[in-house]
Amino acid sequence: MKQSGRYNPVAVSRRGVRIGIRWLAMVAALLGAVQSAQALPLFNRQTGQNCMACHAGGQFPELTPYGRLFKMTGYTLGQRTAVPLSAMAVVSDSKVANTSKSLSPSTDFFKQSDVILATASVFAGGKITDNIGAFVQVTYNPYAVQNSDGSYSGHSNADNMDLRWADRFVDAQRDLIVGVSLNNNPSVSDPWNTSPAWMQYVPVPSPGSSQFIDGTTPYPGYSSGGNIAGLTTYAFLDRTWYGELGFYGTARGPLSFMTAGIAPRTTLRGLNPYWRLAWNREWGANSLMIGSGGMYARVYQDPSDPTTIDRFLDWSVDAQYQYLLDPHAVTAQLVFATNRHGYPNAQGGQVPAFVDASGNALLPSNFKDRSHLLRAKLSYVYQARYGGSISLFSLGGTTNTANISSGFDPGTMTITADPNATAPSLPVNGNLTGNPGARGGTLEAFWMPVQNIRVGAQYTIYTRYNGASTNYDGFGRNASDNNSLFLYMWMSY
């Protein structure tokens, strides 16, 4: 596909018309299929409820108080279904504001303005017994692995897996839910959508054209990787106090089915603790949660060398407010997260290959880094059909010369991408400062013509990227050049 990099209004208009026609045709075909089949996803069939019962304004996967109760009681409410399966697919199109400041736009912004199958998932689970249930997601990524010739191969993997035992004890004095979760993603068991596993909710495509969309902006997260399994135990008392504690280790042996299955695989040292505390109040159409959570993880860079351990301490405070009264659904979310990263001793104190503008050596790399993230989101849905959201993010942290991927080459005293240089720089994704700083926000509008299809548009704006607002990569690229439009159609059955 020919890449321009600069806007041609006529070409953009024609391309927009063609893309719009394709999207309208797909929506029409899918609406006809869904309405004739009258299909509902797995948990809807089990409970007999529509999407609005579990999801705020029907906006999956954001949970209502009933949806959180369904999850904490182990996905066991309702009746077992004969075929406990569902499917999901996302079709998307991405466009980056400026592709001209790139040596290879077709590579850096692969699939720019192309409608693609972004991802597809199969879900299994629901009620197994009165006390045992499951949520199992296996996802196919068409662009999971890049081959040596530049092409891509698809791969399926264990995405989110949550196997539970739960029980509920209710009498005149108390309402207590207790449970155990075996899962492969810290906080996937969390019932609130401010948790790292759930706050970023629209699946993210892999091609380069999607590298700056909302799903790739800074979100709360844990540094433990994707090749893990953990066992947590939790309790929810009087629908007010929630606590969860567990430990995670490398998924191996009988738990290897929980891995992503793509090298390199994360290897943890021993058992790594995870914790979650929250206070919850529900009154009328309102609900409010204030909580905190965290994890300490020890991750091998090289499992064969016990000295190559990264140590991460992730900790966050979060809050969520919901107002749910038909036809309105309002959700406000706020998270402040911190990360402390300790490097192996041999990695700290290293002098980068780059030099400063005068030819002097840069400072040695850090032995420890710290970052902090503030993320906020406000969403509104009307009649479980029309919705929108606005979100803001601000990431800051320590400057570390080890993170510099663009700079002056000591041989030429220029910033060059020549692979034969002593210190080649990286256009588009390069970091000239060594600072992780990023700031911006996302505007979103979406439409749900039926309860298991969502068509949406997100526009993500950057005012800071890789520690700078202008020329962050050394090749003249500004943070605003990464502003991105993301169109998607999210379908479930």
Residue pairs with C-beta under 8 A, 6 or more apart in sequence:
1 106
1 112
1 113
1 114
3 99
3 105
3 106
3 109
3 112
4 11
4 99
4 100
5 98
5 99
5 100
5 101
5 102
5 105
6 98
6 100
15 113
19 93
19 113
19 115
19 487
22 115
23 93
23 115
23 455
23 487
23 489
26 91
26 489
27 449
27 453
27 455
27 489
30 453
30 489
30 491
31 449
31 450
31 453
34 450
34 452
34 453
34 493
35 450
37 493
39 452
39 493
40 50
40 451
40 452
41 51
41 86
41 123
41 452
41 492
41 493
42 81
42 84
42 85
42 86
42 123
42 124
42 125
42 126
43 54
43 70
43 75
43 78
43 86
43 126
44 50
44 51
44 54
45 81
46 75
46 77
46 78
46 79
46 80
46 81
46 84
46 126
46 127
47 53
47 54
47 70
47 77
47 78
48 78
48 79
49 66
50 58
50 451
51 58
51 60
51 384
51 451
51 452
52 58
52 64
52 326
52 329
52 384
52 451
53 64
53 66
53 67
54 63
54 64
54 66
54 67
54 70
55 61
55 62
55 63
55 64
55 67
56 62
56 63
56 64
56 322
56 324
56 329
56 331
56 379
56 381
57 324
57 328
57 329
57 380
57 381
57 382
57 384
57 387
58 329
58 381
58 384
58 385
58 448
58 451
59 329
59 331
59 379
59 381
59 387
59 446
59 448
59 454
60 201
60 454
60 492
61 193
61 198
61 201
62 193
62 198
62 201
62 331
62 379
63 71
63 191
63 192
63 193
64 322
64 324
65 239
65 282
65 287
65 322
65 324
67 191
68 191
68 192
69 77
69 177
70 77
71 135
71 191
72 166
72 177
72 179
72 191
72 234
72 236
73 133
73 166
73 168
73 177
73 179
74 131
74 132
74 133
74 164
74 165
74 166
74 179
75 125
75 126
75 127
75 133
75 134
75 135
75 164
76 127
76 128
76 129
76 130
76 131
76 132
76 133
76 166
77 127
78 126
78 127
79 127
80 126
80 127
80 128
81 126
81 127
84 124
84 125
84 126
84 127
85 122
85 123
85 124
86 122
86 123
86 124
86 492
86 493
87 120
87 121
87 122
87 123
87 492
87 493
88 120
88 121
88 122
88 123
88 490
88 491
88 492
88 493
89 117
89 119
89 120
89 121
89 490
89 491
90 117
90 118
90 119
90 120
90 202
90 203
90 205
90 488
90 489
90 490
90 491
91 115
91 116
91 117
91 118
91 488
91 489
91 491
92 115
92 116
92 118
92 205
92 210
92 486
92 487
92 488
92 489
93 113
93 114
93 115
93 116
93 486
93 487
93 488
94 111
94 112
94 113
94 205
94 207
94 209
94 210
94 213
94 484
94 485
94 486
94 487
95 112
95 113
95 209
95 484
95 485
96 109
96 112
96 209
96 211
96 212
96 481
96 482
96 483
96 484
97 480
97 481
97 482
97 483
97 484
98 477
98 480
98 481
98 482
99 105
99 108
99 109
99 112
101 427
101 428
101 475
101 476
101 477
101 481
102 108
102 109
102 427
102 428
103 417
103 427
105 112
107 150
107 208
108 208
108 427
108 428
108 429
109 208
109 209
110 207
110 208
110 209
111 143
111 205
111 207
111 208
111 209
111 210
112 208
112 209
113 209
114 209
116 142
116 205
116 207
117 142
118 142
118 203
118 204
118 205
118 206
118 210
118 488
119 139
119 140
119 141
119 142
119 203
119 204
119 205
120 139
120 140
121 137
121 138
121 139
121 140
121 159
121 203
122 137
122 138
123 135
123 136
123 137
123 138
124 134
124 136
124 138
125 133
125 134
125 135
125 136
126 133
126 134
127 133
128 134
131 165
131 166
131 167
132 163
132 164
132 165
133 164
133 166
134 161
134 162
134 163
134 164
135 160
135 161
135 162
136 160
136 161
136 162
136 163
137 158
137 159
137 160
137 161
138 156
138 157
138 158
138 159
139 156
139 157
139 159
139 203
140 154
140 155
140 156
141 154
141 155
141 156
141 157
141 206
142 152
142 154
142 206
143 152
143 154
143 205
143 206
143 207
144 152
144 153
144 154
144 155
144 157
144 206
144 262
145 152
145 153
145 154
145 155
145 262
146 152
147 153
152 206
152 207
155 261
155 262
156 261
157 259
157 260
157 261
157 262
158 184
158 257
158 258
158 259
158 260
158 261
160 183
160 184
160 185
160 188
160 197
161 182
161 183
161 184
161 185
161 188
161 258
162 181
162 182
162 183
162 188
162 189
163 181
163 182
163 183
164 179
164 180
164 181
164 182
164 189
165 179
165 180
166 177
166 178
166 179
166 180
167 177
167 178
167 179
168 175
168 176
168 177
169 175
169 176
169 177
169 178
170 176
174 237
174 238
175 237
175 238
175 239
176 235
176 236
176 237
176 238
177 235
177 236
178 233
178 234
178 235
179 233
179 234
179 235
180 231
180 232
180 233
180 234
181 189
181 231
181 232
181 233
181 234
181 246
182 229
182 230
182 231
183 189
183 229
183 230
183 232
183 258
184 226
184 228
184 229
184 230
184 251
184 258
184 259
185 197
185 226
185 228
186 196
186 197
186 222
186 224
186 228
186 230
186 248
186 274
186 295
187 195
187 196
187 197
187 198
187 222
187 274
187 276
187 293
188 197
188 198
189 232
189 234
189 244
190 197
190 198
190 244
190 276
190 293
191 242
192 198
192 278
192 289
192 291
192 318
192 320
193 199
193 201
193 320
193 331
193 333
194 220
194 289
194 291
194 318
194 319
194 320
194 333
194 334
194 335
195 220
195 276
195 293
195 318
196 219
196 220
196 221
196 222
196 316
196 337
199 219
199 220
199 333
199 335
199 375
199 377
200 214
200 215
200 219
202 214
202 215
202 456
202 458
202 486
202 488
202 490
203 215
203 490
204 210
204 213
204 215
204 216
210 216
210 484
210 486
211 429
212 460
212 462
212 482
212 483
212 484
213 458
213 460
213 484
213 486
214 391
214 442
214 444
214 458
214 460
214 486
217 393
217 438
217 440
217 442
217 460
218 373
218 375
218 393
218 395
218 438
219 373
219 375
219 393
220 316
220 318
220 335
220 337
220 373
220 375
221 314
221 337
222 274
222 295
222 297
222 312
222 314
223 295
223 297
223 299
223 310
223 312
223 314
223 339
223 341
224 248
224 266
224 268
224 272
224 295
224 297
224 299
224 312
225 265
225 266
225 268
225 297
225 299
226 259
226 260
226 266
227 250
227 251
227 259
227 260
227 265
227 266
227 267
228 248
228 249
228 250
228 251
228 258
228 266
228 268
229 248
229 249
229 250
229 251
229 255
229 258
230 246
230 247
230 248
230 249
230 274
231 246
231 247
232 244
232 245
232 246
232 247
232 274
233 244
233 245
233 246
234 242
234 243
234 244
234 245
234 276
235 241
235 242
235 243
235 244
236 242
239 280
239 282
240 279
240 280
240 281
241 278
241 279
241 280
242 276
242 277
242 278
242 279
242 280
242 291
243 276
243 277
243 278
244 274
244 275
244 276
244 277
245 273
245 274
245 275
245 276
246 273
246 274
246 275
247 271
247 272
247 273
247 274
248 268
248 271
248 272
248 274
248 295
248 297
249 268
249 270
249 271
249 272
250 266
250 267
250 268
251 257
251 258
251 259
259 265
266 299
267 299
267 300
267 303
268 297
268 298
268 299
268 300
269 298
269 299
269 300
269 306
269 309
270 298
272 295
272 296
272 297
272 298
273 295
273 296
274 293
274 294
274 295
275 293
275 294
275 295
276 291
276 292
276 293
277 291
277 292
277 293
278 289
278 290
278 291
278 292
279 289
279 290
279 291
280 287
280 288
280 289
281 287
281 288
281 289
282 288
285 323
285 324
285 325
286 321
286 322
286 323
287 320
287 321
287 322
287 324
288 319
288 320
288 321
288 322
289 318
289 319
289 320
289 321
290 317
290 318
290 319
291 317
291 318
291 319
292 315
292 316
292 317
292 318
293 315
293 316
293 318
294 313
294 314
294 315
294 316
295 312
295 313
295 314
296 311
296 312
296 313
296 314
297 311
297 312
297 314
298 309
298 310
298 311
298 312
299 309
299 310
299 311
299 312
300 306
300 308
300 309
300 310
301 308
301 309
301 310
301 344
302 308
307 344
307 345
307 346
308 344
308 346
309 344
310 341
310 342
310 343
310 344
311 341
311 342
312 339
312 340
312 341
312 342
313 339
313 340
314 337
314 338
314 339
315 337
315 338
316 335
316 336
316 337
316 338
317 335
317 336
318 333
318 334
318 335
318 336
319 333
319 334
319 335
320 331
320 332
320 333
320 334
321 330
321 331
321 332
322 329
322 330
322 331
322 332
323 329
323 330
324 330
326 383
326 384
327 382
327 383
327 384
328 380
328 381
328 382
329 380
329 381
329 382
329 384
329 387
330 378
330 379
330 380
331 377
331 378
331 379
332 376
332 377
332 378
332 379
333 375
333 376
333 377
333 378
334 375
334 376
335 373
335 374
335 375
335 376
336 372
336 373
336 374
337 372
337 373
337 375
338 370
338 371
338 372
338 373
339 370
339 371
339 372
339 373
339 397
340 368
340 369
340 370
341 368
341 369
341 370
341 371
342 367
342 368
343 365
343 366
343 367
343 368
343 369
343 402
345 367
347 365
347 402
348 364
348 365
348 366
348 367
348 368
349 364
349 365
349 367
350 364
350 365
350 402
351 361
351 362
351 363
351 364
351 365
351 401
352 362
352 365
352 401
352 402
352 404
352 407
352 423
353 410
353 422
353 423
354 362
354 401
354 404
354 406
354 407
354 408
354 409
354 410
354 423
354 425
355 361
355 362
355 407
355 408
355 409
355 410
355 413
355 423
356 362
356 407
356 408
357 408
359 408
359 410
359 413
362 401
362 404
362 407
363 401
364 401
365 400
365 401
365 402
366 398
366 400
366 401
366 402
368 398
369 397
369 398
369 400
370 397
370 398
371 395
371 396
371 397
371 398
371 436
372 395
372 396
372 397
373 393
373 394
373 395
373 396
374 392
374 393
374 394
375 391
375 392
375 393
375 394
376 391
376 392
376 393
377 389
377 390
377 391
377 392
378 389
378 390
378 391
379 387
379 388
379 389
379 390
379 444
380 387
380 388
380 389
381 387
384 448
384 451
385 447
385 448
385 449
386 446
386 447
386 448
387 445
387 446
387 447
387 448
388 443
388 444
388 445
388 446
389 442
389 443
389 444
390 441
390 442
390 443
390 444
391 441
391 442
391 444
392 440
392 441
393 438
393 439
393 440
393 441
394 438
394 439
395 436
395 437
395 438
395 439
396 436
396 437
397 435
397 436
397 437
398 435
399 433
399 434
399 435
399 467
400 434
400 435
401 434
402 434
403 431
403 434
403 435
403 436
404 431
404 432
404 433
404 434
405 425
405 426
405 429
405 430
405 431
406 415
406 425
406 426
406 427
406 430
406 431
406 432
406 473
406 474
406 475
407 415
407 423
407 425
407 432
407 474
408 414
408 415
408 423
409 415
409 416
409 418
409 421
409 422
409 423
409 424
409 425
410 422
410 423
411 421
411 422
411 423
412 421
415 425
415 432
415 474
415 475
416 424
416 425
417 424
417 425
417 426
417 427
417 475
418 424
425 473
425 474
425 475
426 473
427 473
427 475
427 477
428 473
428 475
428 477
429 466
429 473
430 466
430 472
430 473
430 474
430 475
431 466
431 467
431 472
431 473
432 466
432 467
432 468
432 471
432 472
432 473
432 474
433 466
433 467
433 468
433 472
434 467
435 466
435 467
435 468
436 466
436 467
437 464
437 465
437 466
437 467
437 468
438 462
438 464
438 465
438 466
438 479
439 462
439 463
439 464
440 460
440 461
440 462
440 463
440 464
440 465
440 479
441 460
441 461
442 458
442 459
442 460
442 461
443 458
443 459
443 461
444 456
444 457
444 458
444 459
445 456
445 457
446 454
446 455
446 456
446 457
447 454
447 455
447 456
448 454
448 455
449 455
452 491
452 492
452 493
453 489
453 490
453 491
453 492
454 488
454 489
454 490
455 488
455 489
455 490
456 487
456 488
456 489
456 490
457 485
457 486
457 487
457 488
458 485
458 486
458 488
459 483
459 484
459 485
459 486
460 483
460 484
460 486
461 480
461 483
462 479
462 480
462 482
462 483
463 469
463 479
463 480
464 479
465 472
465 479
465 482
466 472
466 473
468 479
469 478
469 479
469 480
470 478
470 479
471 477
471 478
472 478
472 479
